[in-house]
Amino acid sequence: MATTPAAARGHEVRQRLLAAAAELIPERGWTAVSTRILAERAGVTPSVVHYHFPSMPVLLREAVVGLMRQILSEVDTVLDTAATPADAIDAMFASIDQYTGADPMSLLSIEAYLAAGRDEQLREQIGELVDGFRQRFSRWLGEHRVPAPDETAAVLTAALDGLLLHRGLGTGRASGPVKAVLRRLVNEAQ
């Protein structure tokens, strides 16, 4: 089925709105992104925002959850290339080292986690993403004979997530020593 020019334009506008939201959330904070500001950033009128999305919370959720899904799929790729659990830890740290805590994606994640405390749908959507990743990671650990793969995946996922949140506070530790502790966790488990 061929896409009509109008449908293609609609898709392009929708993508611009999502991209504008992803830029504005880290810049201004979740609650400061208004229809007017978003429309201005995306180069559309405010009525176009509500044509494509029933509400601002729906738009913000879709923007954030889409980016988080993309980041977690990149981590899945990291797991696909790791030969051992220790290699997986190294690769995950290499992947997250690009996030300083002050970069836009870190700030976006922090804002989303804060907003999820007040937005049940966002909390559920982020929870599903995290839980899905944790399950995939657990299966991978099990395939690599790490005992208690579910619990180990939960600890490792929470530790990596926590490290990123701590970077946002400016209290994050250097990756090397922390990575060594997590490597010991998966090596001692074997």
C-alpha positions, 0 to 999 in steps of 0.5 A: 500500500502506497503512502499518500503525500498527506500521510507522509507529511503527517508522519514527518510533522509527528516526528518533528513534534516528538523530536522537539519534545525530546529536546525541550524536556532536558532544556526546560523540565517536564512540566515547563514544556507547553503546547505553545513552546513545543509548537514553536520549536517544531515549526508548527501552530499549536493546533497542529500539536493537538491534531496529532496528539490528544494531549501534551502528556501523551506526546511527552510520554511517547517521545520519552518512551520511544527514546528509552526503547531505542537506548535499551535496544542498543544495549541489547546489541551490546549483549549480542556481541559479548562473549562472556558476562564480564565482557557484557559488563565492559560493553555496557559501561562503554555504552553508558560512558557517553552519558555524563548526567548533564547530557540531554539524554541523561537529563531526559531520563531523569525528568522522565523518572521524576514525572513517572512518580506522578504519572501512572501511565508513564510509570507503567510504560517505563516499568515495562521497558525496564522489566523487558530489558531485565528479562532479556538480560536475565535470559542472556545471563542464564545462557551464559551460566550465571547462577540466579540470573533473574536476581543478578540481572535485577542487581546489575540493571539497578546498579547501572541505572543508579550510576547514571542517576548519580552522575546527574547529581554530580556524585557519580564514581569513575567507571573503572572501579565500579565496573570491576565490582560488577565484573566480580559479581558475574565472575564469582557467580560462575 
